[in-house]
């Protein structure tokens, strides 16, 4: 839910467009929960969910099936090579993916999200907090990867995501912490 407000605020640069002309992709959509939340706030927008896992996409398909709402398109694909043309999305969301990736892949995903966004488009991402956000949780974060088999988490917690976003080309970067979650928003 924390991504909804920055997403809606970021889409204001397209206020002259019809709602059905707004295209948003949820990268690493998993079970489709984020798409369902976006749909509740933007009922007419074109929503696309992308995930590498067929199993997750099957779950998302079941979860999102409803007679009351417009269908979302679900696509199997790699976030490091988004199967879309340049500059065609007005919004991109990504929830809890970056901590799952090695550093080079993190950067590549951010670059791909930037590439598919139209100028003025908004990127909103939520992921785990990092040590700089909540130093009091440092011992927990440093041991999390051991208990939960998260091989890239230890690197993620000290990675500079703001710099990565700038390197990808984003500007107007904002972030805020909500207990154990960090939410970033950025504009192309």
KEKE-3310 file (N, C-alpha, C; in steps of 0.2 Angstrom, whole numbers, plus 5000, padded with zeros to 4 digits):
npx = (5004:5010:5016:5006:5002:5014:5015:5002:5004:5015:5010:5003:5008:5003:4990:4982:4978:4968:4961:4962:4973:4984:4998:5004:5017:5020:5034:5042:5030:5025:5013:5003:4998:5001:4997:4983:4981:4984:4975:4963:4965:4967:4956:4954:4966:4979:4986:5000:5008:5024:5034:5047:5044:5034:5025:5022:5015:5004:4998:4995:4986:4975:4972:4970:4958:4943:4926:4923:4933:4944:4954:4971:4986:4997:5014:5027:5044:5060:5066:5078:5079:5067:5053:5048:5045:5055:5051:5037:5029:5019:5020:5030:5031:5039:5041:5049:5061:5074:5083:5084:5093:5110:5122:5126:5115:5104:5107:5105:5091:5086:5090:5083:5070:5070:5072:5060:5050:5041:5046:5044:5038:5034:5043:5041:5047:5047:5056:5066:5072:5087:5104:5108:5096:5090:5099:5098:5094:5104:5111:5101:5098:5111:5112:5101:5101:5107:5098:5087:5091:5095:5105:5110:5106:5114:5124:5115:5109:5119:5120:5120:5106:5100:5110:5112:5099:5101:5112:5105:5098:5087:5078:5073:5072:5065:5063:5056:5055:5046:5044:5050:5051:5057:5053:5055:5053:5054:5058:5057)
npy = (4994:5006:5011:5017:5031:5039:5034:5038:5052:5054:5052:5063:5071:5067:5071:5076:5066:5053:5041:5028:5028:5027:5018:5006:4996:4982:4977:4961:4955:4945:4937:4946:4955:4968:4974:4972:4981:4993:4993:4996:5009:5015:5012:5011:5011:5004:4989:4980:4965:4958:4944:4933:4920:4906:4900:4910:4919:4911:4910:4924:4926:4919:4926:4939:4937:4943:4948:4961:4970:4978:4968:4963:4962:4949:4944:4933:4936:4943:4955:4961:4963:4970:4966:4977:4991:5007:5021:5019:5017:5025:5023:5014:5001:4992:4980:4974:4967:4971:4967:4954:4952:4952:4965:4970:4966:4973:4986:4985:4982:4993:5002:4997:4999:5013:5015:5010:5019:5033:5050:5060:5051:5040:5031:5019:5011:4998:4991:4982:4990:4998:4998:5011:5018:5013:5011:5005:4992:4985:4973:4963:4964:4961:4948:4942:4937:4924:4917:4916:4913:4922:4926:4939:4949:4954:4962:4971:4978:4988:4995:5009:5015:5027:5033:5023:5024:5037:5035:5027:5037:5043:5057:5069:5061:5053:5047:5037:5030:5016:5008:4993:4994:5002:5015:5021:5035:5041:5051:5051)
npz = (5000:5003:4991:4984:4986:4982:4969:4963:4965:4957:4944:4941:4932:4920:4919:4910:4902:4897:4909:4905:4896:4904:4908:4917:4924:4935:4941:4944:4950:4957:4967:4963:4971:4973:4961:4962:4972:4966:4956:4963:4966:4954:4943:4929:4923:4912:4917:4920:4924:4928:4929:4933:4937:4933:4942:4951:4943:4939:4951:4953:4942:4947:4958:4954:4946:4943:4942:4943:4939:4928:4917:4921:4912:4912:4911:4908:4911:4912:4923:4921:4907:4901:4892:4883:4873:4872:4882:4885:4896:4909:4922:4934:4945:4959:4970:4984:4977:4974:4985:4982:4972:4964:4965:4951:4944:4951:4947:4933:4932:4937:4927:4916:4921:4920:4906:4900:4904:4900:4897:4911:4918:4932:4944:4957:4971:4983:4996:5008:5023:5025:5033:5035:5036:5048:5060:5072:5070:5064:5069:5067:5053:5048:5050:5045:5032:5034:5042:5033:5021:5011:4999:4994:5002:5012:5006:5000:5011:5013:5002:4991:4986:4981:4974:4964:4958:4953:4944:4935:4928:4934:4942:4954:4966:4980:4996:5009:5026:5032:5046:5044:5030:5016:5005:4989:4977:4960:4946:4928)
capx = (5000:5014:5018:5001:5002:5019:5013:4997:5006:5019:5006:4999:5011:4999:4983:4978:4977:4962:4963:4964:4979:4989:5000:5009:5020:5023:5040:5042:5023:5024:5006:4998:4995:5002:4992:4976:4980:4985:4968:4958:4966:4967:4952:4954:4973:4981:4991:5004:5012:5029:5038:5051:5041:5027:5021:5019:5010:4998:4994:4993:4981:4969:4971:4967:4952:4937:4921:4922:4938:4947:4960:4978:4990:5003:5019:5033:5049:5066:5067:5084:5078:5060:5051:5044:5049:5057:5046:5030:5025:5019:5022:5033:5032:5044:5041:5054:5065:5081:5087:5085:5098:5117:5123:5125:5108:5101:5108:5102:5084:5084:5091:5077:5064:5070:5071:5053:5046:5040:5048:5040:5035:5036:5046:5040:5050:5048:5060:5068:5076:5095:5107:5108:5089:5088:5105:5097:5092:5110:5112:5096:5099:5117:5111:5095:5103:5109:5092:5082:5094:5095:5112:5112:5104:5120:5126:5109:5108:5123:5120:5117:5100:5099:5115:5110:5094:5104:5116:5101:5095:5082:5079:5067:5072:5063:5062:5054:5055:5040:5046:5055:5051:5059:5049:5058:5050:5059:5055:5062)
capy = (5000:5012:5014:5020:5038:5041:5032:5043:5059:5055:5051:5069:5075:5065:5072:5078:5060:5048:5036:5021:5029:5027:5011:5004:4989:4980:4972:4956:4956:4939:4935:4951:4959:4976:4976:4973:4988:4999:4993:4999:5017:5017:5007:5011:5011:4998:4987:4974:4962:4954:4940:4927:4914:4904:4898:4916:4921:4907:4913:4931:4926:4917:4931:4945:4936:4946:4951:4968:4975:4977:4963:4965:4958:4945:4942:4930:4940:4945:4962:4964:4964:4971:4965:4982:4997:5012:5026:5018:5017:5031:5021:5007:4999:4986:4979:4968:4964:4973:4964:4947:4953:4954:4972:4972:4965:4978:4992:4983:4982:5001:5005:4995:5003:5020:5014:5009:5025:5040:5056:5063:5045:5039:5024:5018:5005:4997:4985:4981:4995:4997:5000:5019:5020:5011:5008:5001:4985:4982:4966:4959:4965:4958:4941:4940:4932:4918:4913:4916:4910:4928:4927:4945:4954:4957:4967:4976:4983:4994:4998:5016:5015:5033:5033:5018:5028:5043:5032:5025:5042:5046:5063:5070:5055:5054:5040:5037:5023:5014:5003:4989:4995:5009:5017:5026:5037:5045:5053:5051)
capz = (5000:5003:4985:4980:4986:4977:4962:4961:4965:4951:4938:4940:4926:4914:4921:4904:4898:4899:4914:4901:4893:4908:4908:4923:4925:4941:4940:4949:4952:4962:4967:4960:4977:4971:4955:4965:4976:4961:4953:4968:4966:4947:4940:4922:4920:4909:4922:4917:4929:4925:4934:4930:4939:4930:4947:4954:4938:4940:4957:4952:4938:4951:4963:4951:4942:4947:4937:4944:4937:4921:4918:4921:4908:4916:4907:4910:4909:4916:4925:4918:4900:4901:4885:4881:4869:4876:4883:4884:4902:4913:4929:4935:4952:4960:4977:4987:4972:4974:4990:4980:4967:4965:4963:4944:4942:4954:4943:4927:4933:4938:4921:4912:4923:4917:4899:4898:4906:4896:4900:4916:4921:4939:4946:4964:4973:4990:4998:5015:5025:5025:5039:5035:5038:5054:5062:5078:5067:5061:5070:5064:5046:5046:5051:5041:5026:5036:5044:5028:5015:5006:4998:4992:5007:5016:5001:4999:5016:5013:4995:4990:4981:4978:4969:4959:4954:4949:4939:4930:4925:4937:4946:4959:4970:4987:5000:5016:5029:5036:5050:5040:5023:5013:4998:4984:4971:4956:4940:4922)
cpx = (5004:5016:5012:5001:5008:5018:5008:5000:5011:5016:5003:5002:5007:4992:4979:4976:4971:4965:4966:4970:4985:4991:5005:5011:5022:5028:5041:5035:5022:5016:5001:4995:4995:4998:4985:4976:4980:4978:4963:4959:4965:4963:4953:4961:4974:4987:4994:5008:5018:5033:5041:5048:5034:5022:5018:5014:5004:4994:4991:4987:4974:4967:4968:4961:4946:4932:4921:4927:4941:4953:4967:4982:4996:5007:5025:5039:5054:5066:5073:5084:5070:5058:5046:5049:5051:5051:5039:5025:5025:5021:5025:5034:5036:5044:5045:5057:5072:5086:5088:5091:5105:5117:5122:5118:5103:5101:5104:5094:5082:5085:5085:5071:5064:5069:5064:5048:5047:5043:5043:5036:5038:5038:5045:5042:5049:5052:5062:5072:5083:5098:5107:5101:5087:5094:5104:5095:5098:5111:5107:5097:5105:5116:5105:5096:5105:5103:5087:5084:5093:5102:5114:5110:5109:5123:5121:5109:5113:5124:5117:5112:5099:5104:5114:5104:5096:5108:5111:5098:5090:5083:5073:5067:5070:5062:5060:5054:5048:5042:5051:5055:5053:5056:5053:5053:5055:5056:5060:5062)
cpy = (5006:5015:5018:5028:5041:5040:5037:5050:5060:5055:5058:5073:5072:5066:5074:5072:5056:5043:5029:5022:5029:5019:5011:4997:4988:4975:4968:4956:4950:4937:4940:4955:4966:4978:4977:4979:4994:4999:4997:5007:5019:5012:5006:5011:5004:4995:4980:4972:4958:4951:4935:4920:4912:4903:4904:4919:4917:4909:4920:4931:4924:4923:4937:4944:4939:4949:4958:4973:4973:4972:4966:4960:4955:4943:4939:4934:4941:4953:4965:4965:4964:4970:4970:4987:5002:5017:5025:5017:5024:5030:5015:5006:4993:4985:4972:4964:4965:4969:4956:4947:4954:4961:4974:4971:4970:4984:4991:4984:4990:5004:5003:4998:5010:5020:5014:5015:5031:5045:5059:5057:5044:5032:5024:5011:5004:4991:4986:4988:4993:5000:5007:5021:5018:5007:5003:4993:4982:4975:4961:4959:4961:4950:4938:4935:4925:4914:4912:4915:4916:4929:4934:4951:4957:4963:4973:4981:4989:4997:5005:5016:5021:5035:5029:5022:5033:5040:5029:5030:5046:5053:5063:5064:5057:5047:5042:5030:5022:5008:4999:4989:5002:5010:5023:5028:5041:5046:5053:5058)
cpz = (5000:4997:4982:4980:4982:4970:4959:4960:4958:4945:4937:4934:4920:4915:4915:4900:4901:4904:4910:4897:4897:4909:4913:4923:4932:4940:4946:4953:4957:4961:4965:4965:4975:4966:4958:4969:4971:4958:4957:4967:4959:4943:4933:4919:4917:4914:4919:4923:4926:4930:4930:4932:4936:4936:4950:4949:4938:4946:4956:4947:4942:4956:4960:4947:4946:4941:4938:4942:4930:4922:4917:4916:4912:4911:4910:4907:4914:4917:4922:4911:4899:4893:4882:4877:4874:4877:4883:4890:4906:4920:4929:4943:4953:4968:4979:4982:4973:4979:4987:4974:4968:4963:4956:4942:4945:4949:4936:4927:4934:4931:4916:4914:4920:4910:4897:4900:4901:4900:4905:4920:4928:4940:4954:4966:4981:4991:5005:5016:5025:5031:5040:5038:5045:5058:5068:5076:5064:5063:5067:5056:5044:5047:5047:5036:5028:5038:5038:5021:5009:5004:4996:4997:5010:5012:5000:5004:5017:5006:4995:4984:4978:4973:4963:4955:4950:4943:4933:4926:4928:4941:4951:4964:4977:4990:5007:5019:5033:5040:5046:5033:5021:5006:4995:4979:4967:4949:4934:4919)
residu = (UNK:UNK:UNK:UNK:UNK:UNK:UNK:UNK:UNK:UNK:UNK:UNK:UNK:UNK:UNK:UNK:UNK:UNK:UNK:UNK:UNK:UNK:UNK:UNK:UNK:UNK:UNK:UNK:UNK:UNK:UNK:UNK:UNK:UNK:UNK:UNK:UNK:UNK:UNK:UNK:UNK:UNK:UNK:UNK:UNK:UNK:UNK:UNK:UNK:UNK:UNK:UNK:UNK:UNK:UNK:UNK:UNK:UNK:UNK:UNK:UNK:UNK:UNK:UNK:UNK:UNK:UNK:UNK:UNK:UNK:UNK:UNK:UNK:UNK:UNK:UNK:UNK:UNK:UNK:UNK:UNK:UNK:UNK:UNK:UNK:UNK:UNK:UNK:UNK:UNK:UNK:UNK:UNK:UNK:UNK:UNK:UNK:UNK:UNK:UNK:UNK:UNK:UNK:UNK:UNK:UNK:UNK:UNK:UNK:UNK:UNK:UNK:UNK:UNK:UNK:UNK:UNK:UNK:UNK:UNK:UNK:UNK:UNK:UNK:UNK:UNK:UNK:UNK:UNK:UNK:UNK:UNK:UNK:UNK:UNK:UNK:UNK:UNK:UNK:UNK:UNK:UNK:UNK:UNK:UNK:UNK:UNK:UNK:UNK:UNK:UNK:UNK:UNK:UNK:UNK:UNK:UNK:UNK:UNK:UNK:UNK:UNK:UNK:UNK:UNK:UNK:UNK:UNK:UNK:UNK:UNK:UNK:UNK:UNK:UNK:UNK:UNK:UNK:UNK:UNK:UNK:UNK:UNK:UNK:UNK:UNK:UNK:UNK)
# end
